[in-house]
């Protein structure tokens, strides 16, 4: 009888330990975007947003890890975030971007819609910076595209703001695809002035300039691959 009870107890213990063993054996998701989001916002948000970010970034030929860094600073992965100037969603897209394309207000917080439009804008600014400053170091191009995304294109082209606290936060510890660790730690290039702190937010004139440029963006059927952000 003791032998039977011992065998039964051993079987029960073995069965109840199976879920724990299965969980322990589950492989960790190796995707860098997933891992980054998990490290700064938790596993639940990594599971929810990593795939969407990868999809939108791939469409617009951006590095999804950089897009995730933009989202962390813009909205902290809060899809319902609204800024004091009215920017909406994960990538904090301004209302006129939506209305110009006929996107109804009900879709402004939609994850896929917000990511697609935000990535489109960022990719277009990077393309503009590449055309405006040919031969510039890829990290410097990234800084200028990020300044344009945050403050408007005139801040870069007309006012010469090539770095900002915003771009520095996003680019800190960010390794360009295919670049070495030493390149990431090299710091500003001679062509790229140090950060300009305390600059004002995007003015009405900058917003008008951006809207004019959006007409060109709307007429562009596709964007070329942009150095520094391409996968």
C-alpha positions in Angstrom: 0.0 0.0 0.0 2.9 2.4 0.8 4.4 1.6 -2.5 1.2 2.5 -4.3 0.8 5.7 -2.4 4.4 6.7 -3.1 4.0 6.0 -6.8 0.8 8.0 -6.9 2.4 11.0 -5.1 5.4 10.9 -7.4 3.1 10.9 -10.4 1.1 13.9 -9.1 4.2 15.9 -8.4 5.6 15.1 -11.9 2.3 16.2 -13.6 2.0 19.4 -11.5 5.6 20.4 -12.3 5.1 20.1 -16.1 3.7 23.7 -16.7 6.6 25.2 -14.8 9.1 23.2 -16.8 7.3 24.2 -20.0 7.5 27.8 -19.1 11.1 27.6 -18.2 11.9 26.0 -21.6 10.1 28.6 -23.6 12.7 30.5 -25.7 13.1 34.2 -25.3 12.0 36.4 -28.2 15.3 37.5 -29.8 13.8 40.4 -31.8 15.7 43.6 -30.9 12.6 45.8 -31.2 10.7 43.4 -28.9 13.5 43.3 -26.4 13.9 47.1 -26.4 10.1 47.7 -25.7 10.2 45.0 -23.1 13.1 46.7 -21.3 11.5 50.2 -21.2 7.7 49.5 -21.2 7.2 45.9 -20.1 6.5 42.6 -21.9 2.8 43.3 -22.4 3.5 46.3 -24.6 6.3 44.5 -26.3 3.8 41.8 -27.3 1.2 44.4 -28.3 3.3 46.8 -30.4 6.6 45.2 -31.6 4.9 43.5 -34.6 3.0 46.6 -35.6 6.2 48.7 -35.4 8.1 46.2 -37.5 5.4 46.2 -40.2 5.2 50.0 -40.5 8.9 50.5 -40.3 9.5 47.9 -43.0 7.0 49.6 -45.3 8.7 53.0 -45.1 12.3 51.5 -45.0 13.0 52.6 -41.4 14.9 50.8 -38.6 12.1 49.6 -36.3 14.3 50.0 -33.3 14.6 53.7 -34.0 10.9 54.0 -34.5 10.4 52.3 -31.1 12.8 54.9 -29.5 10.8 57.7 -31.0 7.6 56.3 -29.6 9.1 55.9 -26.2 9.9 59.6 -26.1 6.7 60.8 -27.8 4.1 58.8 -25.9 5.7 56.2 -23.7 3.8 53.6 -25.7 0.4 55.1 -24.7 -1.8 54.8 -27.7 -4.3 57.3 -26.3 -1.7 60.1 -25.6 -2.7 63.6 -26.5 -0.1 66.4 -26.1 -0.7 70.0 -25.1 -0.4 71.0 -28.7 -2.9 68.4 -29.9 -0.6 65.6 -31.2 -2.2 62.2 -31.1 -1.3 58.6 -30.4 1.8 56.5 -30.3 3.9 58.7 -32.6 2.2 62.0 -31.6 1.0 62.9 -35.1 -0.5 66.4 -35.5 -4.2 66.7 -36.5 -3.5 68.3 -39.9 -1.6 65.2 -41.0 -4.7 63.2 -40.5 -7.2 65.7 -41.9 -5.1 66.3 -45.0 -5.4 62.7 -45.9 -9.1 62.4 -45.0 -8.4 60.1 -42.0 -11.4 60.3 -39.7 -10.9 61.3 -36.0 -12.0 57.9 -34.9 -8.9 56.4 -36.5 -6.3 58.9 -35.1 -5.6 56.6 -32.1 -5.6 53.4 -34.1 -2.3 51.7 -33.7 -1.7 50.7 -37.4 -3.0 54.1 -38.8 -0.9 56.2 -36.3 2.3 54.1 -36.9 1.9 54.1 -40.6 1.5 57.9 -40.9 4.2 58.6 -38.3 6.7 56.4 -40.0 5.8 57.9 -43.4 6.5 61.4 -42.1 9.8 60.5 -40.4 11.0 58.6 -43.5 10.1 61.6 -45.7 12.0 64.0 -43.5 15.0 61.7 -43.6 14.9 61.6 -47.4 14.6 65.4 -47.4 17.6 65.8 -45.1 19.6 63.4 -47.4 18.8 65.6 -50.4 19.4 68.9 -48.6 22.8 67.8 -47.1 24.3 65.2 -49.5 27.2 63.2 -48.1 26.4 64.0 -44.5 27.3 61.4 -41.9 24.3 59.0 -41.3 24.0 59.8 -37.6 23.9 63.5 -38.4 21.2 62.9 -41.0 19.2 61.0 -38.3 19.5 64.0 -35.9 18.3 66.4 -38.5 15.3 64.2 -39.5 14.4 63.9 -35.8 14.6 67.6 -35.3 12.3 68.1 -38.3 9.9 65.5 -37.0 9.7 67.3 -33.6 10.0 70.9 -34.5 9.2 71.2 -38.2 11.6 71.2 -41.3 12.3 75.0 -41.2 14.0 74.5 -37.8 16.7 72.6 -39.6 16.8 74.2 -43.1 16.2 77.8 -42.1 17.3 78.1 -38.5 20.2 75.6 -38.5 19.1 73.5 -35.6 20.9 70.3 -36.4 20.6 68.6 -33.0 18.3 69.1 -30.1 17.7 67.5 -26.7 14.9 65.5 -28.4 17.2 64.0 -31.0 20.0 63.4 -28.5 17.7 61.4 -26.2 16.5 59.2 -29.1 20.0 58.7 -30.6 21.7 58.0 -27.2 23.0 54.4 -27.3 21.3 53.9 -30.7 23.4 51.8 -33.1 22.8 52.3 -36.8 22.1 49.1 -38.7 25.4 47.8 -39.9 27.5 50.3 -37.8 30.1 49.4 -35.2 29.9 50.2 -31.5 32.7 52.7 -31.9 30.7 54.6 -34.5 27.8 54.9 -32.0 30.1 56.3 -29.3 32.0 58.7 -31.6 29.7 61.6 -30.8 29.0 64.7 -33.1 30.8 65.0 -36.4 32.5 68.2 -37.4 29.6 68.8 -39.8 27.1 68.4 -37.0 26.9 71.2 -34.4 26.2 70.3 -30.8 22.7 70.4 -29.4 20.6 73.6 -29.3 18.7 73.6 -26.0 15.8 75.8 -25.1 14.6 76.3 -28.7 10.9 77.1 -29.0 8.2 74.7 -30.3 7.1 74.7 -33.9 5.8 78.1 -34.9 2.7 78.8 -37.1 5.2 79.6 -39.9 6.9 76.3 -39.5 3.6 74.5 -39.5 2.6 76.3 -42.7 5.9 75.3 -44.3 5.3 71.7 -43.3 1.8 71.7 -44.7 3.2 73.1 -48.0 5.8 70.3 -48.0 3.1 67.7 -47.3 1.6 68.5 -50.7 4.9 67.3 -52.2 4.8 64.3 -49.9 1.3 63.4 -51.0 2.4 63.6 -54.7 5.2 61.1 -54.0 4.1 57.6 -54.7 7.0 55.9 -52.8 10.0 56.9 -50.8 13.6 55.8 -51.6 15.6 53.9 -49.1 17.1 56.4 -46.7 20.7 55.9 -45.5 21.0 55.5 -41.8 17.5 54.3 -41.2 17.3 51.5 -43.7 17.1 47.9 -42.4 
